[in-house]
């Protein structure tokens, strides 16, 4: 389990960091101020290093004893590794996710299962990370499931062979483009491909299914999609399951891992979703 537990001293340090923006709105300057102040704390920086290691090794990091209801403290903590962005997250740094039948068109706002996917597929370059801060979970269900892209590639090769795996890296698969920096329309992108030393993935089965019929994919690319769908429908031992409890935060690498959610049981649930870009990707730091 990629688990990091904040100590009481860490919580107090975050509270002190947050005090630098008391009375400010959480805009670009205040986020920068929180990050600058957090950099001065070696204990907080050590947490940041641990989070980066877990994200690199496992595709996610689970943090316990996190002030999930405190905006500034949460931004300061996330700011150790990334820059949060309101763009593509409901135009707010923290978007509330709770079951609501009036939002049934958005699976994340219902009690239904949400199959494996990556977020922000409508961007030319999707967000680097997704975070879910738990204020309250349902009595049962609602577990997060994480699968690394590298494990998906291994399984695809085992099932379909090298040709199928290579085909998933071709820039031919249609996704919607809804990006204020790059325009609107349809983009053709790879699904699963090498990103330096790592495997990167972009995936939403519902979107691919809806669009693939409108585009003239050849046999190998249709076969590759079929194999990928089959692999992700039953990831088996590659999947890690995490149940969030109050004051727990999960950060997921949105390029190098997929995530899913099991159906929710009874009881109220409230998560706060945050998205953004890792610190090294300065070109995509958009608030």
C-alpha positions in Angstrom: 0.0 0.0 0.0 1.4 3.4 -1.1 0.6 5.0 2.3 1.9 8.1 4.0 0.6 9.2 7.3 0.9 12.8 8.4 1.9 13.4 12.1 0.4 15.9 14.4 3.5 18.1 13.9 2.9 18.0 10.1 -0.7 19.1 10.6 0.5 22.0 12.8 3.1 22.9 10.2 0.5 23.0 7.4 -1.7 25.2 9.6 1.2 27.6 10.0 1.8 27.6 6.3 -1.9 28.3 5.6 -1.8 31.3 7.8 0.2 33.3 5.2 -3.0 33.5 3.1 -5.6 34.2 5.7 -8.2 36.5 4.1 -7.0 35.8 0.6 -8.9 34.0 -2.1 -7.2 30.9 -3.5 -6.0 32.4 -6.7 -2.6 32.2 -8.5 -0.7 34.5 -6.1 -2.0 32.8 -3.0 -1.2 29.3 -4.3 2.3 30.5 -5.1 2.6 32.0 -1.6 1.6 28.7 0.0 4.0 26.7 -2.1 6.9 29.1 -1.3 6.2 28.9 2.4 5.9 25.1 2.3 9.3 24.9 0.6 10.9 26.4 3.8 9.8 23.4 5.9 12.2 20.4 5.6 9.6 18.1 7.3 6.9 19.1 4.7 9.5 18.7 1.9 10.2 15.2 3.1 6.5 14.4 2.7 6.7 15.8 -0.8 9.6 13.5 -1.7 7.8 10.5 -0.3 4.7 11.4 -2.3 6.7 11.7 -5.5 8.4 8.4 -4.9 5.1 6.6 -4.4 3.5 8.2 -7.5 6.5 7.2 -9.6 6.7 3.6 -8.3 3.0 2.8 -7.9 1.0 5.4 -9.9 -0.7 6.7 -6.8 -0.1 7.8 -3.2 -2.4 7.5 -0.2 -2.1 10.1 2.5 -3.7 9.7 5.9 -4.5 12.3 8.6 -4.9 15.1 6.0 -7.0 18.3 6.7 -9.3 17.5 3.8 -11.8 20.3 4.7 -9.3 23.1 4.9 -8.7 24.6 1.5 -5.4 26.5 2.1 -3.8 23.6 4.0 -4.8 21.1 1.4 -3.4 23.4 -1.4 -0.2 23.7 0.6 0.1 19.9 0.9 -0.6 19.3 -2.7 1.7 22.1 -3.7 4.7 20.1 -2.5 4.4 18.1 -5.7 2.0 19.8 -8.0 0.1 23.0 -9.0 -3.7 22.6 -8.7 -5.9 23.9 -11.6 -9.5 25.1 -11.7 -9.6 24.7 -15.4 -11.2 21.4 -16.3 -12.3 20.8 -12.7 -15.6 22.7 -12.7 -13.7 26.0 -12.6 -12.8 25.5 -8.9 -9.8 24.2 -7.2 -11.9 21.7 -5.2 -14.9 20.2 -6.8 -17.4 18.5 -4.5 -18.4 15.0 -5.6 -21.4 13.5 -3.8 -24.2 11.3 -5.0 -27.0 13.4 -6.6 -29.7 12.0 -8.8 -30.0 15.4 -10.5 -26.5 14.9 -11.9 -27.2 11.4 -13.3 -25.5 12.4 -16.6 -22.2 12.5 -14.7 -21.3 9.1 -13.4 -19.1 10.6 -10.7 -22.1 12.3 -9.2 -24.1 9.1 -8.8 -23.9 5.9 -6.7 -23.1 3.8 -9.8 -19.8 2.0 -10.5 -17.4 4.0 -12.6 -15.2 1.7 -14.8 -11.4 2.2 -15.3 -10.6 5.4 -17.0 -8.3 8.5 -17.0 -9.5 12.0 -16.4 -9.5 15.1 -18.7 -9.3 13.1 -21.9 -10.9 16.1 -23.6 -7.7 18.2 -23.1 -4.9 18.2 -25.7 -2.6 17.3 -22.7 -4.7 15.8 -19.9 -4.1 16.9 -16.3 -1.0 15.2 -14.7 -2.8 14.2 -11.5 -6.1 13.6 -9.9 -6.7 14.0 -6.2 -9.6 12.9 -4.1 -9.9 14.3 -0.6 -12.4 12.4 1.6 -14.5 14.4 3.9 -17.0 11.6 4.5 -17.4 8.2 2.8 -20.5 6.0 2.3 -21.1 3.2 4.8 -19.8 0.7 2.2 -18.6 0.6 -1.4 -17.0 3.5 -3.2 -13.5 1.9 -3.2 -11.0 3.4 -5.6 -9.3 1.0 -8.0 -5.9 1.9 -9.5 -4.2 0.1 -12.4 -0.7 1.1 -13.6 -0.4 1.7 -17.4 2.8 -0.4 -17.3 0.8 -3.4 -16.1 -1.9 -2.8 -18.7 0.8 -2.9 -21.4 2.2 -6.2 -20.0 -1.3 -7.7 -20.1 -2.1 -6.4 -23.6 1.1 -7.9 -24.9 0.3 -11.2 -23.3 -3.2 -11.3 -24.8 -2.7 -9.6 -28.2 1.0 -9.7 -28.9 3.5 -7.0 -29.8 1.5 -5.9 -32.9 -1.6 -5.1 -30.9 0.4 -3.3 -28.2 2.2 -1.2 -30.9 -1.1 -0.3 -32.6 -2.4 1.3 -29.3 0.5 3.7 -29.6 -0.6 5.0 -33.0 -2.1 8.5 -33.2 -5.4 7.4 -34.7 -7.9 7.1 -31.8 -10.6 9.7 -31.6 -11.4 11.7 -28.5 -13.3 14.9 -28.1 -11.2 18.1 -27.8 -12.6 20.7 -25.4 -9.5 22.8 -24.6 -9.4 26.6 -24.1 -5.8 26.5 -25.2 -6.1 24.2 -28.2 -9.7 24.7 -29.4 -12.7 22.4 -29.8 -13.4 19.5 -32.1 -12.0 16.0 -32.4 -8.4 15.0 -31.7 -6.7 11.8 -32.8 -4.3 10.6 -30.2 -2.5 7.4 -29.0 -4.1 5.4 -26.2 -1.2 3.4 -24.7 2.4 4.4 -25.6 5.9 4.8 -24.2 6.5 8.1 -22.5 10.3 8.0 -21.9 10.9 5.1 -19.6 7.2 4.8 -18.6 4.0 3.8 -20.2 1.4 6.5 -20.6 -2.4 6.0 -21.2 -5.5 8.0 -22.1 -8.7 6.0 -21.9 -12.5 6.4 -21.6 -14.3 3.4 -23.1 -17.6 5.2 -23.4 -16.1 8.0 -25.4 -14.0 5.7 -27.6 -17.0 3.5 -28.3 -19.2 6.4 -29.3 -16.6 7.9 -31.6 -14.8 4.9 -33.1 -17.7 4.1 -35.3 -17.5 7.5 -36.9 -13.8 7.0 -37.9 -12.3 4.5 -40.4 -10.1 2.5 -38.1 -8.4 -0.4 -39.8 -8.5 -4.0 -38.6 -5.4 -3.9 -36.4 -6.5 -0.8 -34.5 -10.0 -2.1 -34.0 -8.5 -5.4 -32.7 -6.2 -3.4 -30.4 -9.2 -1.6 -29.0 -11.1 -4.9 -28.4 -8.1 -6.4 -26.6 -7.6 -3.3 -24.4 -11.3 -3.2 -23.5 -11.1 -6.9 -22.5 -8.0 -6.4 -20.4 -9.5 -3.4 -18.5 -12.8 -5.1 -17.9 -10.9 -7.6 -15.8 -7.5 -6.3 -14.6 -7.2 -9.1 -12.0 -4.1 -9.0 -9.8 -2.8 -5.8 -11.4 -5.5 -3.8 -9.7 -5.1 -2.1 -6.3 -8.2 -1.3 -4.3 -8.3 1.5 -1.8 -11.2 2.6 0.5 -10.9 6.3 1.5 -11.9 7.2 5.0 -12.4 10.7 6.6 -9.3 12.9 6.2 -7.6 10.7 3.7 -6.3 11.9 0.3 -5.4 9.9 -2.7 -3.3 11.3 -5.5 -3.3 9.4 -8.8 -0.9 9.9 -11.7 -3.4 10.6 -14.5 -0.9 9.8 -17.3 0.6 6.6 -15.9 -2.3 5.0 -14.2 -6.1 4.4 -14.6 -8.6 4.6 -11.8 -12.2 3.4 -11.2 -14.8 3.4 -8.4 -16.9 0.6 -7.1 -20.7 1.3 -6.6 -21.6 3.2 -3.5 -23.5 1.6 -0.6 -25.9 3.5 1.7 -24.9 6.6 3.6 -23.8 10.1 2.6 -20.5 10.6 0.8 -18.5 13.7 0.1 -15.2 13.8 -1.7 -13.4 16.9 -2.9 -11.7 16.5 -6.3 -8.6 18.4 -7.4 -6.7 18.2 -10.6 -3.5 19.9 -11.9 0.0 19.6 -13.1 3.3 18.3 -11.6 5.7 21.1 -10.7 8.2 20.2 -13.4 5.5 20.7 -16.1 5.6 24.5 -16.0 4.1 24.9 -19.4 0.8 23.4 -18.2 0.4 25.4 -15.0 -3.0 26.9 -15.7 -5.3 28.1 -12.9 
